[in-house]
């Protein structure tokens, strides 16, 4: 296991979306998966409106909801340290958000930083492209959404722009805004 003060440089990538939507960020390895979930929501731009789970080494972690059958084998994410699952460069875990849309993310350890160096965590370092809108319908729905938004002759063009309040730019990501949001939330 990593030093209790280790800082992990992680890269989260939204799976099956091309071009890739990703963020690079720092987090304390001593934090638990419940904290990582909140950080992932913030750095990616999700609104934490749906269920989620982590998958690593054949185990499923999350907040068990006994209304769902698959939760019988779910391990509570609370108290499970990030560095208990992500111990070395190259280690990965899966994070799924919104079981209806099925947004899967790969979380990769890019680096384990020197614990002696003071690091503000969590902190977003880099990223590309905007997070898809909530409830867009997963990867196929997002592809259809982008097609409708970019084609003024598309029959759903106006409806899609109205749905996102005419403000969606798929290339947009503002790292300073993400960090301000993380700081305002007290992380």
Protein Blocks (a to p, Z undefined) as FASTA:
>chain_A
ZZfkbccddddddehiacdddddddddfkbcfklmmmmmmmmnopahlaccdddeehiac
ddddfkbmklmmpccfehpafklmmmbghiacdddehjknopacddddfbdcdfkbccdd
dddfbdehjaddehilpjmlmmmmmmmmmmmkbmklmmmmmmnoopacfkbccfklmmmm
mmmnoZZ
